Amino acid sequence: MNSILKIAEMDISVRLYIILHNHGIENIEDMSNYTSDDIIHWKNIGRRTLEELLSTMKSNGIKFKGE
């Protein structure tokens, strides 16, 4: 697990990068401060982008808050 992986260094779509950046996410570990309900309400996060985020989090051993 590389919990200090910066989003700019990740192999993610530009769309997901912009969404994360706009919400102040600097590294993948920051995602553990949010619940899945928080993410669902973010602007421009659709099903495919959410699936990409979940896959990225899982591959880096990161879980949403409370999971």
Secondary structure, DSSP 4 states (H G I P E B T S, - for coil): --TT-BGGGS---HHHHHHHHHTT--BGGGGGGS-HHHHHTSTT--HHHHHHHHHHHHHTT---TT-
